[in-house]
Amino acid sequence: AFSRCLANPNSSLEELDLRGSYIDDEGATAFANALVNDTKLKYLNLSDARLVSAQGWRNFFNLLLGSNSAIQLLIFTGNNIGDEGLASMADALGRMGSLKLLHLGSTNQSTTAASWMPVSNFLQHPNCSLKLLYIVDHGTGNNINDEGVVPTNPP
């Protein structure tokens, strides 16, 4: 239902909170397809969508690459994203010039320090207009150290 609403060119929906929703991989793909051309949605909370797998999140963020999305605030905590999903997210968000605030919280799959390198690269992307970045770990395995923060080959 949300996907059809967002895909409608007459949609005026600006805020969507799907925290704790029962969206799955198929729903995440449909949702991403709708977001590709949505220019109205500014606030999106996708926290705790635990039925979406790491592969589902990779697909979701890969679909957003090069999109016209107008999302300015993204809250993404408590999801099964893993290393490859985090890299896909950073790549997509780095090209999303509208994003101003990103809240990344604990993931349900641990991430390695190296997987945070794409986040560092995303912050240096020419289209990045991020003003606030929150990275919160509740002890579930967001491993960030010098290897994941200091770029060895800046873009």
VEXZAPA-379058 format. One record per residue: residue number from 1; x, y, z of N, C-alpha, C in turn; residue in one letter. Coordinates in Angstrom, 1 decimal. Last residue first. Layout:
{seq = NUM nxx = X nyy = Y nzz = Z caxx = X cayy = Y cazz = Z cxx = X cyy = Y czz = Z type = A} $
...
//
This chain:
{seq = 155 nxx = 37.9 nyy = 8.7 nzz = -2.3 caxx = 37.3 cayy = 8.7 cazz = -3.6 cxx = 37.8 cyy = 10.0 czz = -4.4 type = P} $
{seq = 154 nxx = 41.0 nyy = 7.5 nzz = -0.6 caxx = 39.8 cayy = 8.4 cazz = -0.7 cxx = 39.3 cyy = 8.5 czz = -2.1 type = P} $
{seq = 153 nxx = 42.2 nyy = 4.9 nzz = 0.5 caxx = 42.1 cayy = 5.4 cazz = -0.9 cxx = 40.9 cyy = 6.3 czz = -1.0 type = N} $
{seq = 152 nxx = 41.9 nyy = 4.6 nzz = 3.2 caxx = 43.2 cayy = 4.4 cazz = 2.6 cxx = 43.3 cyy = 4.9 czz = 1.2 type = T} $
{seq = 151 nxx = 40.2 nyy = 6.4 nzz = 5.6 caxx = 40.2 cayy = 5.9 cazz = 4.3 cxx = 41.7 cyy = 5.7 czz = 3.8 type = P} $
{seq = 150 nxx = 39.4 nyy = 5.5 nzz = 8.8 caxx = 40.4 cayy = 6.3 cazz = 8.0 cxx = 40.5 cyy = 5.7 czz = 6.7 type = V} $
{seq = 149 nxx = 37.5 nyy = 3.7 nzz = 9.7 caxx = 37.2 cayy = 5.2 cazz = 9.7 cxx = 38.2 cyy = 5.9 czz = 8.8 type = V} $
{seq = 148 nxx = 38.3 nyy = 1.1 nzz = 9.9 caxx = 37.0 cayy = 1.4 cazz = 9.3 cxx = 36.7 cyy = 2.9 czz = 9.2 type = G} $
{seq = 147 nxx = 40.8 nyy = 1.2 nzz = 11.1 caxx = 40.7 cayy = 0.6 cazz = 9.8 cxx = 39.3 cyy = 0.9 czz = 9.1 type = E} $
{seq = 146 nxx = 40.2 nyy = 2.3 nzz = 13.6 caxx = 40.9 cayy = 3.1 cazz = 12.6 cxx = 40.8 cyy = 2.5 czz = 11.2 type = D} $
{seq = 145 nxx = 36.9 nyy = 0.9 nzz = 14.1 caxx = 38.2 cayy = 1.3 cazz = 14.6 cxx = 38.9 cyy = 2.1 czz = 13.5 type = N} $
{seq = 144 nxx = 33.9 nyy = -0.5 nzz = 14.9 caxx = 34.5 cayy = 0.6 cazz = 14.2 cxx = 35.8 cyy = 0.9 czz = 14.9 type = I} $
{seq = 143 nxx = 31.5 nyy = -2.9 nzz = 14.8 caxx = 32.9 cayy = -2.7 cazz = 15.1 cxx = 33.6 cyy = -1.7 czz = 14.3 type = N} $
{seq = 142 nxx = 28.7 nyy = -3.4 nzz = 16.1 caxx = 29.2 cayy = -2.4 cazz = 15.1 cxx = 30.6 cyy = -2.1 czz = 15.4 type = N} $
{seq = 141 nxx = 27.6 nyy = -5.3 nzz = 18.0 caxx = 28.7 cayy = -5.6 cazz = 17.1 cxx = 29.0 cyy = -4.7 czz = 15.9 type = G} $
{seq = 140 nxx = 25.9 nyy = -4.7 nzz = 20.1 caxx = 25.6 cayy = -5.9 cazz = 19.2 cxx = 26.6 cyy = -6.1 czz = 18.1 type = T} $
{seq = 139 nxx = 26.0 nyy = -2.6 nzz = 21.8 caxx = 26.7 cayy = -3.8 cazz = 22.2 cxx = 26.4 cyy = -5.0 czz = 21.3 type = G} $
{seq = 138 nxx = 24.6 nyy = -0.6 nzz = 20.5 caxx = 24.1 cayy = -1.1 cazz = 21.8 cxx = 24.7 cyy = -2.4 czz = 22.2 type = H} $
{seq = 137 nxx = 25.8 nyy = 2.2 nzz = 18.9 caxx = 26.0 cayy = 0.7 cazz = 19.1 cxx = 25.5 cyy = 0.3 czz = 20.5 type = D} $
{seq = 136 nxx = 25.2 nyy = 4.6 nzz = 16.6 caxx = 25.0 cayy = 4.2 cazz = 17.9 cxx = 25.1 cyy = 2.7 czz = 18.0 type = V} $
{seq = 135 nxx = 26.0 nyy = 7.3 nzz = 14.9 caxx = 26.3 cayy = 5.9 cazz = 14.9 cxx = 26.2 cyy = 5.4 czz = 16.3 type = I} $
{seq = 134 nxx = 24.7 nyy = 10.0 nzz = 13.2 caxx = 24.7 cayy = 9.3 cazz = 14.5 cxx = 25.0 cyy = 7.8 czz = 14.2 type = Y} $
{seq = 133 nxx = 25.4 nyy = 12.9 nzz = 11.6 caxx = 25.6 cayy = 11.4 cazz = 11.5 cxx = 25.6 cyy = 10.9 czz = 12.9 type = L} $
{seq = 132 nxx = 24.4 nyy = 15.8 nzz = 9.9 caxx = 24.4 cayy = 15.0 cazz = 11.2 cxx = 24.5 cyy = 13.5 czz = 10.9 type = L} $
{seq = 131 nxx = 24.6 nyy = 16.6 nzz = 7.3 caxx = 24.9 cayy = 17.5 cazz = 8.3 cxx = 25.1 cyy = 16.8 czz = 9.7 type = K} $
{seq = 130 nxx = 25.4 nyy = 15.5 nzz = 4.0 caxx = 25.0 cayy = 15.1 cazz = 5.4 cxx = 25.5 cyy = 16.2 czz = 6.4 type = L} $
{seq = 129 nxx = 25.6 nyy = 15.6 nzz = 1.3 caxx = 25.3 cayy = 16.9 cazz = 2.0 cxx = 24.9 cyy = 16.6 czz = 3.4 type = S} $
{seq = 128 nxx = 27.5 nyy = 14.2 nzz = -1.2 caxx = 27.1 cayy = 14.1 cazz = 0.2 cxx = 26.9 cyy = 15.4 czz = 0.8 type = C} $
{seq = 127 nxx = 28.5 nyy = 14.4 nzz = -3.7 caxx = 27.1 cayy = 14.6 cazz = -3.5 cxx = 26.7 cyy = 14.6 czz = -2.1 type = N} $
{seq = 126 nxx = 31.3 nyy = 13.6 nzz = -3.4 caxx = 30.9 cayy = 15.0 cazz = -3.8 cxx = 29.4 cyy = 15.4 czz = -3.6 type = P} $
{seq = 125 nxx = 32.0 nyy = 11.7 nzz = -0.5 caxx = 31.4 cayy = 11.7 cazz = -1.9 cxx = 31.0 cyy = 13.2 czz = -2.2 type = H} $
{seq = 124 nxx = 32.8 nyy = 11.4 nzz = 2.1 caxx = 33.6 cayy = 12.2 cazz = 1.2 cxx = 33.1 cyy = 12.4 czz = -0.2 type = Q} $
{seq = 123 nxx = 31.0 nyy = 9.7 nzz = 3.2 caxx = 31.1 cayy = 11.0 cazz = 3.7 cxx = 31.9 cyy = 12.0 czz = 2.9 type = L} $
{seq = 122 nxx = 31.6 nyy = 7.4 nzz = 1.7 caxx = 30.3 cayy = 8.1 cazz = 1.5 cxx = 30.3 cyy = 9.5 czz = 2.0 type = F} $
{seq = 121 nxx = 34.0 nyy = 6.6 nzz = 3.0 caxx = 34.0 cayy = 7.1 cazz = 1.6 cxx = 32.7 cyy = 7.9 czz = 1.2 type = N} $
{seq = 120 nxx = 32.9 nyy = 5.8 nzz = 5.4 caxx = 33.9 cayy = 6.9 cazz = 5.4 cxx = 34.0 cyy = 7.5 czz = 4.0 type = S} $
{seq = 119 nxx = 31.4 nyy = 3.7 nzz = 4.5 caxx = 30.7 cayy = 4.9 cazz = 5.2 cxx = 31.6 cyy = 6.1 czz = 5.2 type = V} $
{seq = 118 nxx = 33.3 nyy = 2.0 nzz = 3.5 caxx = 32.4 cayy = 2.6 cazz = 2.6 cxx = 31.6 cyy = 3.8 czz = 3.2 type = P} $
{seq = 117 nxx = 34.4 nyy = 1.2 nzz = 6.1 caxx = 35.2 cayy = 2.0 cazz = 5.1 cxx = 34.3 cyy = 2.7 czz = 4.1 type = M} $
{seq = 116 nxx = 33.0 nyy = -0.6 nzz = 7.5 caxx = 32.7 cayy = 0.8 cazz = 7.7 cxx = 33.4 cyy = 1.7 czz = 6.8 type = W} $
{seq = 115 nxx = 34.1 nyy = -3.0 nzz = 7.0 caxx = 32.8 cayy = -2.7 cazz = 6.3 cxx = 32.4 cyy = -1.3 czz = 6.5 type = S} $
{seq = 114 nxx = 36.3 nyy = -3.2 nzz = 8.7 caxx = 36.5 cayy = -2.9 cazz = 7.3 cxx = 35.2 cyy = -2.5 czz = 6.6 type = A} $
{seq = 113 nxx = 35.1 nyy = -4.0 nzz = 11.1 caxx = 35.7 cayy = -2.7 cazz = 11.0 cxx = 35.8 cyy = -2.3 czz = 9.5 type = A} $
{seq = 112 nxx = 32.1 nyy = -5.8 nzz = 10.4 caxx = 33.5 cayy = -5.7 cazz = 10.7 cxx = 34.0 cyy = -4.3 czz = 10.6 type = T} $
{seq = 111 nxx = 29.1 nyy = -6.3 nzz = 12.2 caxx = 29.8 cayy = -5.7 cazz = 11.0 cxx = 31.2 cyy = -5.6 czz = 11.4 type = T} $
{seq = 110 nxx = 26.7 nyy = -8.7 nzz = 13.1 caxx = 27.8 cayy = -7.9 cazz = 13.4 cxx = 28.5 cyy = -7.5 czz = 12.1 type = S} $
{seq = 109 nxx = 23.3 nyy = -8.2 nzz = 12.8 caxx = 24.4 cayy = -9.0 cazz = 12.3 cxx = 25.6 cyy = -8.1 czz = 12.5 type = Q} $
{seq = 108 nxx = 21.6 nyy = -6.3 nzz = 13.7 caxx = 21.4 cayy = -7.6 cazz = 14.2 cxx = 22.4 cyy = -8.6 czz = 13.7 type = N} $
{seq = 107 nxx = 23.1 nyy = -3.1 nzz = 14.6 caxx = 22.6 cayy = -4.1 cazz = 13.6 cxx = 22.5 cyy = -5.4 czz = 14.2 type = T} $
{seq = 106 nxx = 22.6 nyy = 0.0 nzz = 16.1 caxx = 23.0 cayy = -1.4 cazz = 16.2 cxx = 22.4 cyy = -2.2 czz = 15.1 type = S} $
{seq = 105 nxx = 22.1 nyy = 2.7 nzz = 13.7 caxx = 22.2 cayy = 2.1 cazz = 15.1 cxx = 22.7 cyy = 0.7 czz = 15.0 type = G} $
{seq = 104 nxx = 22.4 nyy = 5.7 nzz = 12.2 caxx = 22.8 cayy = 4.3 cazz = 12.0 cxx = 22.9 cyy = 3.7 czz = 13.4 type = L} $
{seq = 103 nxx = 20.9 nyy = 8.3 nzz = 11.0 caxx = 21.0 cayy = 7.6 cazz = 12.3 cxx = 21.2 cyy = 6.2 czz = 12.0 type = H} $
{seq = 102 nxx = 21.5 nyy = 11.1 nzz = 9.2 caxx = 21.5 cayy = 9.7 cazz = 9.1 cxx = 21.8 cyy = 9.1 czz = 10.5 type = L} $
{seq = 101 nxx = 20.5 nyy = 14.0 nzz = 7.6 caxx = 20.7 cayy = 13.4 cazz = 8.9 cxx = 20.5 cyy = 11.9 czz = 8.7 type = L} $
{seq = 100 nxx = 20.4 nyy = 14.7 nzz = 4.8 caxx = 21.0 cayy = 15.6 cazz = 5.8 cxx = 21.3 cyy = 15.0 czz = 7.1 type = K} $
{seq = 99 nxx = 20.1 nyy = 13.8 nzz = 1.5 caxx = 20.2 cayy = 13.3 cazz = 2.9 cxx = 21.0 cyy = 14.3 czz = 3.8 type = L} $
{seq = 98 nxx = 20.3 nyy = 14.6 nzz = -1.2 caxx = 19.2 cayy = 15.2 cazz = -0.3 cxx = 19.4 cyy = 14.9 czz = 1.2 type = S} $
{seq = 97 nxx = 22.1 nyy = 13.2 nzz = -2.7 caxx = 22.4 cayy = 14.6 cazz = -2.3 cxx = 21.4 cyy = 15.2 czz = -1.3 type = G} $
{seq = 96 nxx = 23.0 nyy = 10.2 nzz = -2.8 caxx = 21.7 cayy = 10.9 cazz = -2.5 cxx = 22.0 cyy = 12.2 czz = -1.9 type = M} $
{seq = 95 nxx = 25.4 nyy = 8.9 nzz = -3.0 caxx = 24.9 cayy = 9.6 cazz = -4.2 cxx = 23.6 cyy = 10.3 czz = -4.0 type = R} $
{seq = 94 nxx = 25.6 nyy = 7.8 nzz = -0.5 caxx = 26.7 cayy = 8.8 cazz = -1.0 cxx = 26.2 cyy = 9.5 czz = -2.2 type = G} $
{seq = 93 nxx = 23.6 nyy = 6.0 nzz = -0.4 caxx = 23.4 cayy = 7.2 cazz = 0.3 cxx = 24.5 cyy = 8.3 czz = -0.1 type = L} $
{seq = 92 nxx = 24.8 nyy = 3.9 nzz = -2.0 caxx = 23.5 cayy = 4.6 cazz = -2.4 cxx = 23.4 cyy = 5.9 czz = -1.7 type = A} $
{seq = 91 nxx = 27.1 nyy = 3.3 nzz = -0.4 caxx = 27.2 cayy = 3.6 cazz = -1.9 cxx = 25.9 cyy = 4.4 czz = -2.3 type = D} $
{seq = 90 nxx = 26.0 nyy = 2.6 nzz = 2.0 caxx = 26.9 cayy = 3.7 cazz = 1.9 cxx = 27.0 cyy = 4.2 czz = 0.5 type = A} $
{seq = 89 nxx = 24.5 nyy = 0.3 nzz = 1.3 caxx = 23.8 cayy = 1.5 cazz = 1.9 cxx = 24.7 cyy = 2.7 czz = 1.7 type = M} $
{seq = 88 nxx = 26.5 nyy = -1.4 nzz = 0.5 caxx = 25.5 cayy = -1.0 cazz = -0.5 cxx = 24.8 cyy = 0.3 czz = 0.0 type = S} $
{seq = 87 nxx = 27.8 nyy = -1.7 nzz = 2.9 caxx = 28.5 cayy = -1.1 cazz = 1.8 cxx = 27.5 cyy = -0.7 czz = 0.8 type = A} $
{seq = 86 nxx = 25.8 nyy = -2.9 nzz = 4.4 caxx = 26.3 cayy = -1.6 cazz = 4.9 cxx = 27.1 cyy = -0.9 czz = 3.7 type = L} $
{seq = 85 nxx = 25.6 nyy = -5.3 nzz = 3.1 caxx = 24.5 cayy = -4.4 cazz = 3.1 cxx = 24.9 cyy = -3.0 czz = 3.5 type = G} $
{seq = 84 nxx = 28.1 nyy = -6.5 nzz = 3.7 caxx = 27.8 cayy = -6.1 cazz = 2.3 cxx = 26.6 cyy = -5.2 czz = 2.2 type = E} $
{seq = 83 nxx = 27.9 nyy = -6.8 nzz = 6.6 caxx = 29.0 cayy = -6.0 cazz = 5.9 cxx = 28.6 cyy = -5.6 czz = 4.5 type = D} $
{seq = 82 nxx = 24.5 nyy = -6.5 nzz = 7.9 caxx = 25.8 cayy = -7.1 cazz = 7.6 cxx = 26.7 cyy = -6.2 czz = 6.8 type = G} $
{seq = 81 nxx = 21.7 nyy = -6.1 nzz = 8.5 caxx = 22.3 cayy = -5.5 cazz = 7.3 cxx = 23.6 cyy = -6.2 czz = 7.0 type = I} $
{seq = 80 nxx = 19.0 nyy = -6.4 nzz = 10.0 caxx = 19.9 cayy = -7.4 cazz = 9.6 cxx = 20.7 cyy = -7.0 czz = 8.3 type = N} $
{seq = 79 nxx = 18.6 nyy = -3.5 nzz = 12.2 caxx = 18.2 cayy = -4.3 cazz = 11.0 cxx = 19.3 cyy = -5.3 czz = 10.7 type = N} $
{seq = 78 nxx = 18.8 nyy = -1.5 nzz = 14.1 caxx = 18.3 cayy = -2.8 cazz = 14.5 cxx = 17.9 cyy = -3.6 czz = 13.3 type = G} $
{seq = 77 nxx = 18.1 nyy = 1.5 nzz = 12.3 caxx = 18.7 cayy = 0.8 cazz = 13.4 cxx = 18.1 cyy = -0.5 czz = 13.6 type = T} $
{seq = 76 nxx = 17.9 nyy = 4.2 nzz = 10.6 caxx = 18.1 cayy = 2.8 cazz = 10.2 cxx = 18.9 cyy = 2.1 czz = 11.3 type = F} $
{seq = 75 nxx = 16.5 nyy = 7.0 nzz = 9.4 caxx = 16.8 cayy = 6.3 cazz = 10.7 cxx = 16.8 cyy = 4.8 czz = 10.3 type = I} $
{seq = 74 nxx = 17.1 nyy = 9.8 nzz = 7.5 caxx = 16.9 cayy = 8.3 cazz = 7.5 cxx = 17.4 cyy = 7.8 czz = 8.8 type = L} $
{seq = 73 nxx = 16.1 nyy = 12.7 nzz = 6.1 caxx = 16.4 cayy = 12.1 cazz = 7.4 cxx = 16.1 cyy = 10.6 czz = 7.3 type = L} $
{seq = 72 nxx = 15.6 nyy = 13.3 nzz = 3.4 caxx = 16.5 cayy = 14.1 cazz = 4.1 cxx = 17.0 cyy = 13.5 czz = 5.5 type = Q} $
{seq = 71 nxx = 14.8 nyy = 12.0 nzz = 0.3 caxx = 14.9 cayy = 11.7 cazz = 1.7 cxx = 16.0 cyy = 12.6 czz = 2.3 type = I} $
{seq = 70 nxx = 14.2 nyy = 12.2 nzz = -2.4 caxx = 14.4 cayy = 13.4 cazz = -1.7 cxx = 14.5 cyy = 13.2 czz = -0.1 type = A} $
{seq = 69 nxx = 15.3 nyy = 10.3 nzz = -5.1 caxx = 14.8 cayy = 10.3 cazz = -3.8 cxx = 15.1 cyy = 11.6 czz = -3.1 type = S} $
{seq = 68 nxx = 16.0 nyy = 9.6 nzz = -7.6 caxx = 15.6 cayy = 10.9 cazz = -7.4 cxx = 15.1 cyy = 11.2 czz = -6.0 type = N} $
{seq = 67 nxx = 18.9 nyy = 7.3 nzz = -7.7 caxx = 17.5 cayy = 7.6 cazz = -7.7 cxx = 17.3 cyy = 9.2 czz = -7.5 type = S} $
{seq = 66 nxx = 21.4 nyy = 6.2 nzz = -7.8 caxx = 21.0 cayy = 7.1 cazz = -8.9 cxx = 19.6 cyy = 7.5 czz = -8.9 type = G} $
{seq = 65 nxx = 20.4 nyy = 3.5 nzz = -5.9 caxx = 21.5 cayy = 4.1 cazz = -6.6 cxx = 21.0 cyy = 5.0 czz = -7.7 type = L} $
{seq = 64 nxx = 18.2 nyy = 2.1 nzz = -5.0 caxx = 18.2 cayy = 3.5 cazz = -4.7 cxx = 19.4 cyy = 4.3 czz = -5.4 type = L} $
{seq = 63 nxx = 18.8 nyy = -0.5 nzz = -5.5 caxx = 17.8 cayy = 0.1 cazz = -6.3 cxx = 17.8 cyy = 1.6 czz = -6.1 type = L} $
{seq = 62 nxx = 20.7 nyy = -0.9 nzz = -3.5 caxx = 21.2 cayy = -0.9 cazz = -4.9 cxx = 20.1 cyy = -0.3 czz = -5.8 type = N} $
{seq = 61 nxx = 19.0 nyy = -1.0 nzz = -1.2 caxx = 19.9 cayy = 0.2 cazz = -1.4 cxx = 20.5 cyy = 0.2 czz = -2.8 type = F} $
{seq = 60 nxx = 17.6 nyy = -3.4 nzz = -1.7 caxx = 16.9 cayy = -2.2 cazz = -1.4 cxx = 17.8 cyy = -1.0 czz = -1.8 type = F} $
{seq = 59 nxx = 19.6 nyy = -5.3 nzz = -1.9 caxx = 18.8 cayy = -5.1 cazz = -3.0 cxx = 18.1 cyy = -3.7 czz = -2.9 type = N} $
{seq = 58 nxx = 20.6 nyy = -5.2 nzz = 0.7 caxx = 21.5 cayy = -4.9 cazz = -0.4 cxx = 20.7 cyy = -4.5 czz = -1.6 type = R} $
{seq = 57 nxx = 18.3 nyy = -6.0 nzz = 2.1 caxx = 18.8 cayy = -4.6 cazz = 2.3 cxx = 19.7 cyy = -4.2 czz = 1.2 type = W} $
{seq = 56 nxx = 18.2 nyy = -8.7 nzz = 1.2 caxx = 17.1 cayy = -7.8 cazz = 1.0 cxx = 17.5 cyy = -6.3 czz = 1.1 type = G} $
{seq = 55 nxx = 20.6 nyy = -9.7 nzz = 2.3 caxx = 20.4 cayy = -9.6 cazz = 0.9 cxx = 19.3 cyy = -8.6 czz = 0.5 type = Q} $
{seq = 54 nxx = 19.9 nyy = -9.5 nzz = 5.0 caxx = 21.0 cayy = -8.7 cazz = 4.5 cxx = 20.9 cyy = -8.6 czz = 3.0 type = A} $
{seq = 53 nxx = 16.2 nyy = -9.5 nzz = 5.1 caxx = 17.5 cayy = -10.1 cazz = 5.2 cxx = 18.6 cyy = -9.2 czz = 4.8 type = S} $
{seq = 52 nxx = 13.6 nyy = -8.4 nzz = 6.9 caxx = 14.4 cayy = -8.1 cazz = 5.7 cxx = 15.8 cyy = -8.7 czz = 6.0 type = V} $
{seq = 51 nxx = 12.5 nyy = -8.7 nzz = 9.4 caxx = 12.2 cayy = -9.7 cazz = 8.4 cxx = 12.9 cyy = -9.5 czz = 7.1 type = L} $
{seq = 50 nxx = 13.0 nyy = -6.4 nzz = 11.0 caxx = 13.8 cayy = -7.6 cazz = 11.2 cxx = 13.5 cyy = -8.8 czz = 10.2 type = R} $
{seq = 49 nxx = 13.1 nyy = -3.5 nzz = 11.1 caxx = 12.4 cayy = -4.3 cazz = 10.1 cxx = 13.2 cyy = -5.6 czz = 10.0 type = A} $
{seq = 48 nxx = 14.3 nyy = -1.6 nzz = 12.9 caxx = 13.7 cayy = -2.9 cazz = 13.4 cxx = 12.8 cyy = -3.6 czz = 12.4 type = D} $
{seq = 47 nxx = 13.7 nyy = 1.4 nzz = 11.0 caxx = 14.3 cayy = 0.7 cazz = 12.1 cxx = 13.5 cyy = -0.6 czz = 12.4 type = S} $
{seq = 46 nxx = 13.2 nyy = 3.2 nzz = 9.1 caxx = 13.2 cayy = 1.8 cazz = 8.7 cxx = 13.8 cyy = 1.0 czz = 9.8 type = L} $
{seq = 45 nxx = 11.8 nyy = 6.2 nzz = 8.6 caxx = 12.3 cayy = 5.4 cazz = 9.7 cxx = 12.1 cyy = 4.0 czz = 9.3 type = N} $
{seq = 44 nxx = 12.2 nyy = 9.1 nzz = 6.8 caxx = 12.0 cayy = 7.7 cazz = 6.6 cxx = 12.6 cyy = 7.0 czz = 7.8 type = L} $
{seq = 43 nxx = 11.3 nyy = 12.2 nzz = 5.4 caxx = 11.6 cayy = 11.5 cazz = 6.6 cxx = 11.2 cyy = 10.0 czz = 6.5 type = Y} $
{seq = 42 nxx = 10.5 nyy = 13.0 nzz = 2.8 caxx = 11.6 cayy = 13.6 cazz = 3.4 cxx = 12.2 cyy = 12.8 czz = 4.7 type = K} $
{seq = 41 nxx = 8.9 nyy = 12.4 nzz = -0.2 caxx = 9.2 cayy = 11.8 cazz = 1.1 cxx = 10.5 cyy = 12.4 czz = 1.7 type = L} $
{seq = 40 nxx = 8.9 nyy = 13.6 nzz = -2.8 caxx = 8.2 cayy = 14.2 cazz = -1.7 cxx = 8.6 cyy = 13.7 czz = -0.3 type = K} $
{seq = 39 nxx = 9.7 nyy = 12.3 nzz = -4.9 caxx = 10.4 cayy = 13.5 cazz = -4.6 cxx = 9.8 cyy = 14.2 czz = -3.4 type = T} $
{seq = 38 nxx = 10.3 nyy = 9.1 nzz = -6.1 caxx = 9.5 cayy = 9.9 cazz = -5.2 cxx = 10.3 cyy = 11.1 czz = -4.8 type = D} $
{seq = 37 nxx = 11.6 nyy = 7.3 nzz = -7.7 caxx = 11.2 cayy = 8.5 cazz = -8.3 cxx = 10.4 cyy = 9.4 czz = -7.4 type = N} $
{seq = 36 nxx = 12.4 nyy = 5.3 nzz = -5.8 caxx = 13.3 cayy = 5.7 cazz = -6.9 cxx = 12.9 cyy = 7.1 czz = -7.5 type = V} $
{seq = 35 nxx = 10.4 nyy = 4.3 nzz = -4.2 caxx = 11.2 cayy = 5.5 cazz = -3.7 cxx = 12.1 cyy = 6.1 czz = -4.8 type = L} $
{seq = 34 nxx = 9.4 nyy = 2.1 nzz = -5.5 caxx = 8.6 cayy = 3.3 cazz = -5.3 cxx = 9.3 cyy = 4.5 czz = -5.0 type = A} $
{seq = 33 nxx = 11.6 nyy = 0.4 nzz = -5.1 caxx = 11.2 cayy = 0.7 cazz = -6.5 cxx = 10.3 cyy = 2.0 czz = -6.5 type = N} $
{seq = 32 nxx = 11.5 nyy = 0.1 nzz = -2.4 caxx = 12.7 cayy = 0.8 cazz = -3.0 cxx = 12.3 cyy = 1.2 czz = -4.4 type = A} $
{seq = 31 nxx = 9.1 nyy = -1.4 nzz = -2.1 caxx = 9.3 cayy = -0.1 cazz = -1.5 cxx = 10.4 cyy = 0.7 czz = -2.1 type = F} $
{seq = 30 nxx = 9.8 nyy = -3.8 nzz = -3.4 caxx = 8.7 cayy = -3.0 cazz = -3.9 cxx = 8.8 cyy = -1.5 czz = -3.4 type = A} $
{seq = 29 nxx = 11.9 nyy = -4.5 nzz = -1.6 caxx = 12.2 cayy = -4.3 cazz = -3.0 cxx = 11.1 cyy = -3.4 czz = -3.6 type = T} $
{seq = 28 nxx = 10.5 nyy = -4.9 nzz = 0.8 caxx = 11.6 cayy = -3.9 cazz = 0.7 cxx = 11.9 cyy = -3.6 czz = -0.7 type = A} $
{seq = 27 nxx = 8.8 nyy = -7.0 nzz = 0.1 caxx = 8.3 cayy = -5.7 cazz = 0.4 cxx = 9.3 cyy = -4.6 czz = 0.3 type = G} $
{seq = 26 nxx = 10.7 nyy = -9.0 nzz = -0.2 caxx = 9.9 cayy = -8.6 cazz = -1.3 cxx = 9.3 cyy = -7.3 czz = -1.1 type = E} $
{seq = 25 nxx = 11.8 nyy = -9.1 nzz = 2.4 caxx = 12.6 cayy = -8.8 cazz = 1.3 cxx = 11.8 cyy = -8.3 czz = 0.1 type = D} $
{seq = 24 nxx = 9.2 nyy = -7.6 nzz = 4.5 caxx = 10.2 cayy = -8.6 cazz = 4.2 cxx = 11.0 cyy = -8.2 czz = 3.0 type = D} $
{seq = 23 nxx = 7.7 nyy = -5.8 nzz = 7.2 caxx = 8.2 cayy = -5.8 cazz = 5.8 cxx = 9.2 cyy = -6.9 czz = 5.6 type = I} $
{seq = 22 nxx = 6.5 nyy = -5.3 nzz = 9.6 caxx = 6.7 cayy = -6.7 cazz = 9.2 cxx = 7.1 cyy = -6.8 czz = 7.7 type = Y} $
{seq = 21 nxx = 8.1 nyy = -2.7 nzz = 11.5 caxx = 7.1 cayy = -3.2 cazz = 10.6 cxx = 7.5 cyy = -4.7 czz = 10.2 type = S} $
{seq = 20 nxx = 9.7 nyy = -1.2 nzz = 13.2 caxx = 9.1 cayy = -2.4 cazz = 13.7 cxx = 8.1 cyy = -3.1 czz = 12.8 type = G} $
{seq = 19 nxx = 9.0 nyy = 1.8 nzz = 11.5 caxx = 9.8 cayy = 1.2 cazz = 12.6 cxx = 9.0 cyy = -0.1 czz = 13.1 type = R} $
{seq = 18 nxx = 8.2 nyy = 3.4 nzz = 9.5 caxx = 7.9 cayy = 1.9 cazz = 9.4 cxx = 8.7 cyy = 1.1 czz = 10.4 type = L} $
{seq = 17 nxx = 7.1 nyy = 6.4 nzz = 9.0 caxx = 7.7 cayy = 5.7 cazz = 10.0 cxx = 7.3 cyy = 4.2 czz = 10.0 type = D} $
{seq = 16 nxx = 7.3 nyy = 9.0 nzz = 6.8 caxx = 6.9 cayy = 7.6 cazz = 6.9 cxx = 7.7 cyy = 6.9 czz = 7.9 type = L} $
{seq = 15 nxx = 6.5 nyy = 12.1 nzz = 5.5 caxx = 7.0 cayy = 11.4 cazz = 6.6 cxx = 6.5 cyy = 10.0 czz = 6.6 type = E} $
{seq = 14 nxx = 5.2 nyy = 13.1 nzz = 3.2 caxx = 6.5 cayy = 13.6 cazz = 3.5 cxx = 7.2 cyy = 12.8 czz = 4.6 type = E} $
{seq = 13 nxx = 2.9 nyy = 12.5 nzz = 0.6 caxx = 3.5 cayy = 12.0 cazz = 1.8 cxx = 4.9 cyy = 12.4 czz = 2.1 type = L} $
{seq = 12 nxx = 1.6 nyy = 13.2 nzz = -1.6 caxx = 2.2 cayy = 14.3 cazz = -0.9 cxx = 2.8 cyy = 13.9 czz = 0.5 type = S} $
{seq = 11 nxx = 1.3 nyy = 11.9 nzz = -4.9 caxx = 1.5 cayy = 11.7 cazz = -3.5 cxx = 2.1 cyy = 12.9 czz = -2.8 type = S} $
{seq = 10 nxx = 1.1 nyy = 12.1 nzz = -7.6 caxx = 0.3 cayy = 13.1 cazz = -6.8 cxx = 0.5 cyy = 12.9 czz = -5.3 type = N} $
{seq = 9 nxx = 2.4 nyy = 9.9 nzz = -8.6 caxx = 3.0 cayy = 11.2 cazz = -8.8 cxx = 2.3 cyy = 12.3 czz = -8.0 type = P} $
{seq = 8 nxx = 2.7 nyy = 7.0 nzz = -6.7 caxx = 1.8 cayy = 7.9 cazz = -7.3 cxx = 2.4 cyy = 9.3 czz = -7.4 type = N} $
{seq = 7 nxx = 4.6 nyy = 5.7 nzz = -5.3 caxx = 4.8 cayy = 5.7 cazz = -6.7 cxx = 3.8 cyy = 6.6 czz = -7.4 type = A} $
{seq = 6 nxx = 3.6 nyy = 6.0 nzz = -2.7 caxx = 4.8 cayy = 6.7 cazz = -3.1 cxx = 5.0 cyy = 6.7 czz = -4.6 type = L} $
{seq = 5 nxx = 1.3 nyy = 4.3 nzz = -2.9 caxx = 1.2 cayy = 5.7 cazz = -2.6 cxx = 2.4 cyy = 6.5 czz = -3.0 type = C} $
{seq = 4 nxx = 2.5 nyy = 1.8 nzz = -3.5 caxx = 1.6 cayy = 2.4 cazz = -4.5 cxx = 1.4 cyy = 3.9 czz = -4.2 type = R} $
{seq = 3 nxx = 3.9 nyy = 1.5 nzz = -1.1 caxx = 4.6 cayy = 1.5 cazz = -2.3 cxx = 3.8 cyy = 2.2 czz = -3.4 type = S} $
{seq = 2 nxx = 1.9 nyy = 1.3 nzz = 0.8 caxx = 2.8 cayy = 2.4 cazz = 0.9 cxx = 3.5 cyy = 2.6 czz = -0.5 type = F} $
{seq = 1 nxx = 0.8 nyy = -1.2 nzz = 0.0 caxx = 0.0 cayy = 0.0 cazz = 0.0 cxx = 0.9 cyy = 1.3 czz = 0.0 type = A} $
//
